Structure formats: structure tokens, C-alpha cells
């Protein structure tokens, strides 16, 4: 916009002084040319700010820019074309910012780059939590919450209240009935085996005070529809079973099951093993999915 404004000003000052004086005093063709040039630049700058919608959905959300109407009194006629152009440009940019803020945020608002975070699908939105970002000594863990509307591809950071989990990455997350659950994970200071829940619509965090097993991270999680209540299966990951910190964590093969009924609780079933070859070894970053037809969990890698 700055470069376009500079070029426009250079072009507007290229006319002769005689034409300007004639335009300002007589209101002749010179004034018409200047008004036409300003209107042309108004259209160009408005298009740059609003953009050209490429779809019906974008066309509906495009925000028209309102330009200040030119005044026709003698004082305004004495105002130079450069000043009038700057005035119009400032008005367009200001209106664009205000309109975008009223629409719910800025289009370039994005979460910080990160890894080992989680995403959970809630209705038409993806709920992102945690992870870590930065390089070397600047790496840090996050506990922020972002929501991506998949209909308009717009990110919004949630300002949540309540009792949020500590910053972490490598945790497990899942969504059930508008609530996002966060379990386990680690950061540079400690490891976790706690369980938190976020009411997405209410933007309210709660600590369920329902820990399970040793602190662990990079485990697999799977939500399963069951009777009388849904279950959540946690498998593997790295576990700090000796209390010696993350660097001494060992690959785990234990299974934790969270009952999501009214009386939420953990269980640690011991699967039936038919032979040594069928026993999965401890591991992290594995993939797990559920076969509802035959009630089976598949683990790979």
C-alpha cells in the first residue's frame, strides 16, 4: 500500500502548476481530471484492501469500504491532490481495520509454529492445544487454545478461565460432548499423568483430579463407544516409572481405560496373551484405531 501510495503521489505531482490553478479556481477540466484520478485510485486501493472474492462464500464475507465524500467548498478546493489522496487512503485503511475487528479478528491471526500438540474436532471446529515451539534454548511449551473454523478457515485464540493445565507437549487429547480432555504430557521441568477438561463453548478449564499410573507422554489414545458409558483407551508411550525424569523414561506397554460415565474412573485391564509373539512391546508414537464391528483395537508401529 505504501509503494502504491508513493507512485500515485508522484503521478499526481507530474501535472503543471497552471492546470492545478485552473482546476482549483475555475473548476474546469483540470479539476475533473483530478477528481477522476482520485476516484480511480480509490477503486484500486479499495480492491487491494477488500480483495476480489473468488467464491460465493467469500463474496458474502467481503466487507465494502466506505470512502469519505469529497467536500465541495472553497477550502477543500484549495487542498492539494497529495493531501486529498493521503486523506482517502487513511480513511480506507482505518475502515478496513475497524470492519475486520468487528467481524471477529484479523485475517493473519495464527497460532505460533509448534510440534507435539493436539487437535480435537468439535462440530465444525478444530480445537488446538499445547505443544512446544522455538529453537534451542528458545524452545518453550504452550498451554494456549486455538480454534479453527473449518468453514471459513479462520483461527481464533480462546481466552479461557478456570484451572488450565500447565504448558505441555506429547499429551493425549480427545473430545466428547463439547468437552476436550487433556491427559499426560511433559515440559522442560516435569512430566504429567493428570487429567483436565475444557468446556469449549464455556471456555472453562477444570482439573478432574483423576491421575492414572506413572507420568507418561507420546502415548496413543482412542475414544470408544460402549455400554453403559463410553471408554477411552490409553496405550504405551514413554513413562517415568522410576521417578527419574524424562531422560530416564522407558517405553511402556500398559493399557489404561477411562470410564466416562457419571462416576468417572480409571481401570488398568490386563489383556489375555496367547503367546510371546503376540505380546506388543513397549513403544511410543504408535497409531491406534478401533474396529466397532468386531470390538477390536488395532495398534501399529
Steps between C-alpha positions, in 0.01 A plus 500: 500500500786736583666440161171549319438822689849632412453425132161666504639814661785516248251478216269756654784755531612456138231744371576861438431778752280675248267203477475486882422869530244474225342198667480665843379846388281429199394144577566418132626180333810492723283458809303226328823320409622520860168372636502222246855404598408496870192288431709260292752460783217461748371205299849346468585536871156375606549192285842438655360523852176309445634251247320333213276221640550180307195320633146572610598442862786749476278747319255494790776572753673771297469828685433807283714802573327832564693800365465850626296715271693787351404845622417762240562819697776745409731378781505145371565618145821661626618165645772341292445170320772341716324589823164384366650168391659441843167589660314244287765233559495547877120482502496172304764331714332611823160376384653166395660443841186598692275282283732202537514539879119514513490178295692320776873543451773548242550270203870443571448380860668158526631270775875503553693222317511191721535121527362222724172687543149357477189573295145387568196538276198674654205558265646712217815602688843360576616564857879527529675477835859518623811367336843663496673743266823692452858391439774402744487695825198695370281188493203523733180309568153644437164465671305735273178400327422585137188420300495467120161544335518252212225684309689828460857386589525762774702456820388646833691478828272416792539703816417230752445520874492245778789268589700431181765228462867594515674558166583164343555293189479130421164479678185311394178681409146407398159666477168379642174698515664841457775429750868456411695274737878534546706223657871471582787658306822672598689828500858599581432493874280197566280222364127450549238231561216743581166546324340832404185586310408811302140606444549644151188716484536618859880546461540350846785271614458245780749272674324167545751390765505160336860392438593158364822300523846645461552830319509427127518665161480413127235234562209396277138583583170368364143592592261203483121495511393245759208400723405632750759779457773596257861396566837651416797271442857618567787282380878516527711810477804582706448478877698635793439189707808549718445870570830590335375755247435499129855406398461170687150420373445150365273372224179374658246240387233549762136577417289750688122524456306808606129451567311816395186412695359707784759353734811557290783264587808325362550129451812307401392178330749223425440367149497127444824388334509182297873498433820700523484594133160666548613719786561860380823651622514837675498791253415864443352699209297196396174516303181350641149467359177320590299245305145546631362204307720243675588710808874494431780749549777502239848626586767559238859623510 
